[in-house]
Amino acid sequence: MSLTQEATDTFWMRYALREAEKAFSLGETPVGAVIVYQDQLIATGYNLRESSKDPTAHAEMFAIRSASQTRGGWRLFGCTLYVTLEPCAMCAGALVLARLDRLVYAATDPKAGAVDSIFHVTQEPRLNHQLEVSQGILQEDSSLLLSRFFRQLRQLRRDGRVVDCARLESE
């Protein structure tokens, strides 16, 4: 990766981390995503599963839907998705279906990651599209945010002050 590409990836991943902070402030698992086309931000998203009571309300899904609206079609050729956590099987599949060119993610997800950890959906040769993948950009920042969230959640549950994630920040 060139220095210019690394600087660009770092810039956009910082933006995705700001989206993840929005999720954290709502008591949601702090995952944020942004989609860039020709060096321009075209979509953002962050997790809202708890608030919306929707298992598909992942950061990547919001960003893909928004980017498709912005671009006027479901094919997102030329686009890069930056996300703070390795996508799950649903989101990795959506990236392939949306025909994104590139995925950049910060932290791996050994329990549910479907890009490099458990499955390799974005590189599956039997599918009609594969993505270029880069990982590890601002990994420590993303991992620290996730760790802080889950540490706070465990403490609130131990104290009996929260039944679900939806009230973290107010505690």
Contacts in CASP RR format, 6 or more apart in sequence:
PFRMAT RR
TARGET T0000
AUTHOR 0000-0000-0000
METHOD contacts of the structure
MODEL  1
MSLTQEATDTFWMRYALREAEKAFSLGETPVGAVIVYQDQLIATGYNLRE
SSKDPTAHAEMFAIRSASQTRGGWRLFGCTLYVTLEPCAMCAGALVLARL
DRLVYAATDPKAGAVDSIFHVTQEPRLNHQLEVSQGILQEDSSLLLSRFF
RQLRQLRRDGRVVDCARLESE
1 9 0 8 1.000
1 134 0 8 1.000
6 137 0 8 1.000
8 39 0 8 1.000
9 82 0 8 1.000
9 104 0 8 1.000
9 134 0 8 1.000
9 137 0 8 1.000
10 137 0 8 1.000
10 138 0 8 1.000
12 34 0 8 1.000
12 36 0 8 1.000
12 41 0 8 1.000
12 80 0 8 1.000
12 82 0 8 1.000
12 104 0 8 1.000
13 82 0 8 1.000
13 84 0 8 1.000
13 104 0 8 1.000
13 106 0 8 1.000
13 137 0 8 1.000
13 138 0 8 1.000
14 138 0 8 1.000
15 34 0 8 1.000
15 41 0 8 1.000
15 44 0 8 1.000
15 82 0 8 1.000
16 32 0 8 1.000
16 33 0 8 1.000
16 34 0 8 1.000
16 82 0 8 1.000
16 83 0 8 1.000
16 84 0 8 1.000
16 106 0 8 1.000
17 32 0 8 1.000
17 84 0 8 1.000
17 106 0 8 1.000
17 138 0 8 1.000
17 141 0 8 1.000
17 142 0 8 1.000
17 145 0 8 1.000
19 32 0 8 1.000
19 33 0 8 1.000
19 34 0 8 1.000
19 44 0 8 1.000
19 45 0 8 1.000
19 46 0 8 1.000
19 59 0 8 1.000
19 84 0 8 1.000
20 30 0 8 1.000
20 31 0 8 1.000
20 32 0 8 1.000
20 46 0 8 1.000
20 47 0 8 1.000
20 59 0 8 1.000
20 84 0 8 1.000
20 142 0 8 1.000
20 145 0 8 1.000
21 30 0 8 1.000
21 145 0 8 1.000
22 32 0 8 1.000
22 46 0 8 1.000
23 29 0 8 1.000
23 30 0 8 1.000
23 31 0 8 1.000
23 32 0 8 1.000
23 46 0 8 1.000
23 47 0 8 1.000
23 48 0 8 1.000
23 59 0 8 1.000
24 30 0 8 1.000
24 145 0 8 1.000
24 148 0 8 1.000
24 149 0 8 1.000
24 168 0 8 1.000
24 169 0 8 1.000
25 169 0 8 1.000
26 48 0 8 1.000
26 50 0 8 1.000
26 51 0 8 1.000
26 166 0 8 1.000
26 169 0 8 1.000
27 50 0 8 1.000
27 149 0 8 1.000
27 165 0 8 1.000
27 166 0 8 1.000
27 167 0 8 1.000
27 168 0 8 1.000
27 169 0 8 1.000
28 46 0 8 1.000
28 47 0 8 1.000
28 48 0 8 1.000
28 49 0 8 1.000
28 50 0 8 1.000
28 51 0 8 1.000
28 165 0 8 1.000
29 47 0 8 1.000
29 49 0 8 1.000
29 146 0 8 1.000
29 149 0 8 1.000
29 165 0 8 1.000
30 46 0 8 1.000
30 47 0 8 1.000
30 84 0 8 1.000
30 145 0 8 1.000
30 146 0 8 1.000
30 149 0 8 1.000
31 46 0 8 1.000
31 47 0 8 1.000
31 58 0 8 1.000
31 59 0 8 1.000
31 83 0 8 1.000
31 84 0 8 1.000
31 85 0 8 1.000
32 44 0 8 1.000
32 45 0 8 1.000
32 46 0 8 1.000
32 47 0 8 1.000
32 59 0 8 1.000
32 83 0 8 1.000
32 84 0 8 1.000
32 85 0 8 1.000
33 44 0 8 1.000
33 45 0 8 1.000
33 46 0 8 1.000
33 59 0 8 1.000
33 60 0 8 1.000
33 62 0 8 1.000
33 63 0 8 1.000
33 81 0 8 1.000
33 82 0 8 1.000
33 83 0 8 1.000
33 84 0 8 1.000
34 41 0 8 1.000
34 43 0 8 1.000
34 44 0 8 1.000
34 45 0 8 1.000
34 63 0 8 1.000
34 81 0 8 1.000
34 82 0 8 1.000
34 83 0 8 1.000
35 41 0 8 1.000
35 42 0 8 1.000
35 43 0 8 1.000
35 44 0 8 1.000
35 63 0 8 1.000
35 64 0 8 1.000
35 66 0 8 1.000
35 67 0 8 1.000
35 76 0 8 1.000
35 79 0 8 1.000
35 80 0 8 1.000
35 81 0 8 1.000
35 82 0 8 1.000
35 100 0 8 1.000
36 42 0 8 1.000
36 79 0 8 1.000
36 80 0 8 1.000
36 82 0 8 1.000
37 67 0 8 1.000
37 71 0 8 1.000
37 76 0 8 1.000
37 78 0 8 1.000
37 79 0 8 1.000
37 80 0 8 1.000
38 78 0 8 1.000
42 66 0 8 1.000
42 67 0 8 1.000
42 70 0 8 1.000
42 71 0 8 1.000
42 79 0 8 1.000
43 62 0 8 1.000
43 63 0 8 1.000
43 64 0 8 1.000
43 65 0 8 1.000
43 66 0 8 1.000
43 67 0 8 1.000
43 70 0 8 1.000
44 62 0 8 1.000
44 63 0 8 1.000
44 66 0 8 1.000
45 59 0 8 1.000
45 60 0 8 1.000
45 62 0 8 1.000
45 63 0 8 1.000
45 66 0 8 1.000
46 59 0 8 1.000
46 62 0 8 1.000
47 57 0 8 1.000
47 58 0 8 1.000
47 59 0 8 1.000
48 54 0 8 1.000
48 57 0 8 1.000
48 62 0 8 1.000
49 55 0 8 1.000
49 57 0 8 1.000
49 58 0 8 1.000
50 164 0 8 1.000
50 165 0 8 1.000
50 166 0 8 1.000
51 57 0 8 1.000
51 166 0 8 1.000
56 90 0 8 1.000
58 87 0 8 1.000
58 88 0 8 1.000
58 90 0 8 1.000
58 91 0 8 1.000
59 83 0 8 1.000
59 84 0 8 1.000
60 81 0 8 1.000
60 83 0 8 1.000
60 87 0 8 1.000
60 91 0 8 1.000
60 94 0 8 1.000
60 95 0 8 1.000
61 90 0 8 1.000
61 91 0 8 1.000
61 94 0 8 1.000
63 81 0 8 1.000
63 83 0 8 1.000
64 76 0 8 1.000
64 81 0 8 1.000
64 94 0 8 1.000
64 95 0 8 1.000
64 98 0 8 1.000
64 100 0 8 1.000
67 76 0 8 1.000
67 79 0 8 1.000
67 98 0 8 1.000
68 74 0 8 1.000
68 76 0 8 1.000
68 98 0 8 1.000
71 79 0 8 1.000
74 97 0 8 1.000
74 98 0 8 1.000
75 98 0 8 1.000
75 99 0 8 1.000
76 98 0 8 1.000
76 99 0 8 1.000
76 100 0 8 1.000
76 101 0 8 1.000
77 99 0 8 1.000
77 100 0 8 1.000
77 101 0 8 1.000
78 100 0 8 1.000
78 101 0 8 1.000
78 102 0 8 1.000
79 100 0 8 1.000
79 101 0 8 1.000
79 102 0 8 1.000
80 100 0 8 1.000
80 101 0 8 1.000
80 102 0 8 1.000
80 103 0 8 1.000
80 104 0 8 1.000
81 95 0 8 1.000
81 100 0 8 1.000
81 102 0 8 1.000
81 103 0 8 1.000
81 104 0 8 1.000
82 104 0 8 1.000
82 105 0 8 1.000
82 137 0 8 1.000
83 91 0 8 1.000
83 103 0 8 1.000
83 104 0 8 1.000
83 105 0 8 1.000
83 106 0 8 1.000
84 105 0 8 1.000
84 106 0 8 1.000
84 107 0 8 1.000
84 138 0 8 1.000
84 142 0 8 1.000
84 145 0 8 1.000
84 146 0 8 1.000
85 105 0 8 1.000
85 106 0 8 1.000
85 107 0 8 1.000
85 109 0 8 1.000
85 142 0 8 1.000
85 146 0 8 1.000
86 105 0 8 1.000
86 107 0 8 1.000
86 108 0 8 1.000
86 109 0 8 1.000
86 113 0 8 1.000
86 114 0 8 1.000
86 115 0 8 1.000
86 116 0 8 1.000
86 117 0 8 1.000
86 135 0 8 1.000
87 93 0 8 1.000
87 95 0 8 1.000
87 103 0 8 1.000
87 105 0 8 1.000
87 113 0 8 1.000
87 114 0 8 1.000
87 115 0 8 1.000
87 122 0 8 1.000
88 109 0 8 1.000
88 112 0 8 1.000
88 113 0 8 1.000
88 114 0 8 1.000
89 112 0 8 1.000
89 113 0 8 1.000
89 114 0 8 1.000
89 118 0 8 1.000
89 119 0 8 1.000
89 121 0 8 1.000
91 114 0 8 1.000
92 113 0 8 1.000
92 114 0 8 1.000
92 115 0 8 1.000
92 119 0 8 1.000
92 121 0 8 1.000
92 122 0 8 1.000
93 114 0 8 1.000
93 121 0 8 1.000
93 122 0 8 1.000
95 103 0 8 1.000
95 121 0 8 1.000
95 122 0 8 1.000
95 131 0 8 1.000
96 121 0 8 1.000
96 122 0 8 1.000
96 124 0 8 1.000
96 127 0 8 1.000
96 128 0 8 1.000
96 129 0 8 1.000
96 130 0 8 1.000
96 131 0 8 1.000
97 129 0 8 1.000
99 129 0 8 1.000
100 131 0 8 1.000
101 131 0 8 1.000
101 132 0 8 1.000
102 131 0 8 1.000
102 132 0 8 1.000
102 133 0 8 1.000
102 134 0 8 1.000
103 115 0 8 1.000
103 122 0 8 1.000
103 131 0 8 1.000
103 132 0 8 1.000
103 133 0 8 1.000
103 134 0 8 1.000
104 133 0 8 1.000
104 134 0 8 1.000
104 135 0 8 1.000
104 137 0 8 1.000
105 115 0 8 1.000
105 133 0 8 1.000
105 134 0 8 1.000
105 135 0 8 1.000
105 136 0 8 1.000
105 137 0 8 1.000
106 135 0 8 1.000
106 136 0 8 1.000
106 137 0 8 1.000
106 138 0 8 1.000
106 139 0 8 1.000
106 141 0 8 1.000
106 142 0 8 1.000
106 143 0 8 1.000
107 136 0 8 1.000
107 139 0 8 1.000
107 142 0 8 1.000
107 143 0 8 1.000
107 146 0 8 1.000
108 116 0 8 1.000
108 117 0 8 1.000
108 135 0 8 1.000
108 136 0 8 1.000
108 139 0 8 1.000
109 117 0 8 1.000
110 117 0 8 1.000
110 118 0 8 1.000
111 117 0 8 1.000
111 118 0 8 1.000
112 118 0 8 1.000
113 119 0 8 1.000
114 120 0 8 1.000
114 121 0 8 1.000
114 122 0 8 1.000
115 121 0 8 1.000
115 122 0 8 1.000
115 123 0 8 1.000
115 133 0 8 1.000
115 135 0 8 1.000
116 133 0 8 1.000
116 135 0 8 1.000
121 127 0 8 1.000
122 130 0 8 1.000
122 131 0 8 1.000
122 133 0 8 1.000
123 130 0 8 1.000
123 131 0 8 1.000
123 133 0 8 1.000
124 130 0 8 1.000
149 168 0 8 1.000
152 168 0 8 1.000
152 171 0 8 1.000
153 162 0 8 1.000
153 165 0 8 1.000
153 168 0 8 1.000
156 162 0 8 1.000
156 168 0 8 1.000
156 171 0 8 1.000
157 163 0 8 1.000
161 171 0 8 1.000
162 168 0 8 1.000
162 171 0 8 1.000
END
